Amino acid sequence: MQTPLEIDGLANARDLGGLDRTHGPSTPAGVLIRAEVLDRITEAGWDRLRAYGVRTVIDLRRPSERTDSVPSDIASRHVDLDGDERHFWQPREQDGQWGTPLYYVDHVTDLPHRLAGALDEIARARTGGILFHCGAGWDRTGLLAAVLLKAVGVTEDAATQDYLSSFANAEGMTRLHGRSFDVDERLAVLGRFGHTPESAFRAVYRRLDIDAWLAAHLDADTATAIRTWRGSVG
């Protein structure tokens, strides 16, 4: 069973381990960790992450959002998962889909190089755990998490519960970071498209054809690293 990762300075962090898979044992702990912005992590929090095995941090934010908060002994990588392709983002910013899973499938289809860049960094990272994050740990982080979970056959129910944890953590994030994470707005957008958070994520997760995507957009070694979570999943 997946459990929150208690880190001083994070409110939306969790290990992707402990999730049920369609075939085989549950996902292993200590391999992939998702989180929000890292700027409030205390020294004790970083010590906890080191002890947990984190050796690499991948920042998925746009260049204008980035801050330098990762200690020098932990590898820091940056991948602009959103990108600046206005033809893609302008309509989704106007209708609000950018803050929901409703854009995920279009993103991996229309901007495959963005996701490929993130997956390549995961495949090439140094030995040890990898923490990936964006601002809220919700949308860009949620997209990458969905792909990684689908790649190793995590069940729809388990992947959905992982996604919904960000809604459950929103109040704690607001207290910690001192700003809103737009829960009401997200719910309103999803409602306009006939969805709840759960139904939207489930619909998207079913449509993600990750095996075909990996074969089309990654070299064989990188695809294997993603399908096996760097050799930790059989």
LOMIKE-765604 format. One record per residue (C-alpha): residue in three letters; x, y, z. Coordinates in steps of 0.5 Angstrom, whole numbers, plus 2048, in hexadecimal, padded with zeros to 3 digits. Layout:
ALAXYZ...
# end
This chain:
MET800800800GLN8038077FETHR80480B804PRO806813804LEU80D815805GLU80E81980BILE81381F809ASP81382580DGLY81282A808LEU80D826803ALA806825804ASN8058217FDALA80A81C7FDARG80A8157FCASP80D80F7FALEU80B80B7F4GLY80C8057F7GLY8078007FALEU8028017F5ASP7FE7FA7F2ARG8007F87EBTHR7FC7F47E6HIS8017EF7E6GLY8077ED7EBPRO8087F07F2SER8077F87F4THR80C7FD7F2PRO8127FE7F5ALA8138037FAGLY8198087FAVAL81A8087F3LEU81580E7F0ILE8128147F5ARG80E8197F3ALA80D8207F6GLU80C8277F6VAL81082D7F6LEU81682C7FAASP8188337FDARG815832804ILE81982B805THR81D82C80BGLU82482980DALA820824811GLY81C82380BTRP822822806ASP82581D80BARG81F81980BLEU81F819803ARG826817803ALA825811808TYR81F80F804GLY82480E7FEVAL8228147FAARG8298167F5THR82581A7F0VAL82081F7EFILE81D8207E9ASP8198277E8LEU8148277E3ARG81282F7E3ARG8138347DEPRO81A8387DESER81683E7E1GLU81483A7E7ARG81A8377E9THR81E8387EFASP8248357F2SER8228317F8VAL82682B7F7PRO82C8297FCSER8328287F8ASP8338217FAILE82C81F7F6ALA82C81F7EFSER8288257ECARG8258247E5HIS8208297E1VAL81B8277DCASP81582B7D9LEU8108267D9ASP80B82C7D7GLY80E82F7D1ASP80D8367CEGLU8098337C8ARG8038387C8HIS7FF8357C3PHE7FE82F7C8TRP7FE8337CFGLN7F98397CDPRO7F38357CCARG7F48317D2GLU7F68377D6GLN7EF83B7D4ASP7EB8357D5GLY7EE8337DCGLN7F082C7DATRP7F882D7DBGLY7F682C7E3THR7F38267E2PRO7F581F7DFLEU7F18207D9TYR7F78237D5TYR7FB81D7D7VAL7FA8187D1ASP7FA81E7CCHIS8018207CFVAL80481A7CETHR8028197C7ASP8038207C4LEU8098227C8PRO80D81B7C9HIS81481E7CAARG8128227D0LEU81081B7D4ALA8168187D0GLY81A81D7D3ALA81881B7DALEU8188147D9ASP81F8147D7GLU8218187DDILE81E8127E1ALA82280D7DDARG8288107DEALA8288127E5ARG82E8107EATHR82C80A7EEGLY82780B7F3GLY82080E7F4ILE81E8147F0LEU8198197F2PHE81581D7EDHIS8118237EECYS80E8297EBGLY80A82F7EFALA80482C7F2GLY8078257F1TRP8008247EDASP8008257E6ARG8068247E3THR80881F7E8GLY80281C7E7LEU80381B7E0LEU80A8187E1ALA8078147E7ALA8018117E2VAL80680F7DDLEU80B80B7E2LEU8058087E5LYS8028057DFALA8098037DCVAL80A7FE7E2GLY8027FC7E1VAL8007FF7E8THR7F87FE7E8GLU7F48047E6ASP7F18047EEALA7F88057F1ALA7FA80A7ECTHR7F380E7EDGLN7F480E7F4ASP7FB8107F3TYR7F98167EFLEU7F38187F4SER7F88187FASER7FA81F7F7PHE7F38227F8ALA7F381F7FFASN7FA822801ALA7F78297FEGLU7F682C805GLY7FC82A808MET80082D801THR7FC834802ARG7FE83480ALEU805832808HIS806836802GLY80283C803ARG7FE83C7FDSER7F88397FAPHE7F88337F5ASP7F28347F2VAL7EE82E7F4ASP7E78327F3GLU7E98347ECARG7EC82D7EALEU7E582A7ECALA7E182F7E8VAL7E582E7E2LEU7E58267E2GLY7DD8277E4ARG7DC82B7DDPHE7DF8257D9GLY7DB8217DDHIS7E081E7E2THR7E281D7E9PRO7E981C7EBGLU7E98157EBSER7E58147E4ALA7EA8197E1PHE7F08157E3ARG7ED80E7E2ALA7EB8107DBVAL7F28137D9TYR7F580D7DCARG7F18087D8ARG7F380C7D2LEU7FB80C7D3ASP7FE8077CEILE8058077D2ASP8088017CEALA8078047C7TRP80980B7C9LEU8108087CDALA8118047C6ALA81080A7C2HIS81480F7C6LEU81980C7CAASP81F8087C8ALA81F8017CAASP8238027D0THR8208087D3ALA8198047D2THR81B7FE7D6ALA81D8037DBILE8178067DCARG8137FF7DBTHR8177FC7E1TRP8188027E5ARG81F8027E4GLY81F7FA7E5SER81B7FB7ECVAL8157F87E9GLY8157F17E5
# end
